[in-house]
């Protein structure tokens, strides 16, 4: 029995390789994490692959907190089971109004 995902969401993952949308936390908490991300970028520069955008959860406590969010872990468990290990977290951040695809 799934903890958080519906049968349709599990099927979407099997078909498309992702589940969207998934609400892992509320709007206030999301704003707080965004503020911490932006503070990190002001201090260390924009996150990009090889420049703080890879293994982000090892570099920043806010990223480590995000990957340990109960709703996120429950959803992942619904998809792959309870043996979860985050080895690599790569953040691909696309600023608003950026032409990149």
N, C-alpha and C positions, 0 to 999 in steps of 0.2 A: 504494500500500500504506500503510495507516494506521500511524502511529508508536506509538500507545498505546491508542486506542479500538478496541473491537470493532465489528463490523458492526451488532450490536444497539444499541449505544450511539449510533452515528451515526444509525441509524433513529429512535431515541428523540428525538434532537435535532431531526430533520426533522419528526417528528410532534408533539412537545410543546414544542419551543423551549428545552429544557434537557437536560443530562445529569446524572444523579444516581444513585448517589453517584460522586464522583471523588476518589480519594486523591492529593492533590498533594504531601503530605509526611507524615512520621510523627507519632506522638502527642507525642513530646517537643518537636518543632519547633512543632507546633500550640499546645501549652501556652505555649511561649516567645513566640509571636506574640500569644496572648491576653493574656499578662502585659504586653506592650508596648502593646497596645490599651488595657488597663485603666489603665496608667500615664498614657497620653495623656489619657484621659477624666478622671482625677483632676486632672491639671494644667490642662486646657483646658475641661473640661465634656464632657457626653455628645455623641457624634457624631450630628448630624442634618442633614438636607438643608439646605444653605445655612449650616450652622454647623460646618464641618469634615467633614461627611459626604459632601460632593461634591468630586470631584477629590482624594480622600484621598491618592492616590499622589503628589501634588505636595507635600502638607503633611507627610507622615510617611514616614520612611525604611522603617519596617517594612511599610507598605502597598506601597511601591515594590518592596521585596524580594519580597513575595508575588506581585505581578503578573509578576515575572520568573522565577518558579519553573519549572524545566525541564519537569516533568510537566504543569503547567498550560499552558505554551506549546505543548508537543507536542500536547495534546488540542485546543487551539484550532486549531492548524495542520491537524489531521485534519478539522476541520469547515469552515474557511474558506480554507485555504491558508497559505503562508508569509509573506504580506504583512500583518503584524499591527501595529496602532497602537492604543494605549490613549489615547483622548481624554478619556473621562469614566469615572470610577469612583465610583459612589454606593454607600455602605454603609447598609443598612437594618438596624439592630441591634435585635433584639427580645429584651429580657431574659427570663430564665426566669420562668415563672408570670405573664407579662404577658397580659392578656386581649385585647390587640390581635390582629387577624387578620392 
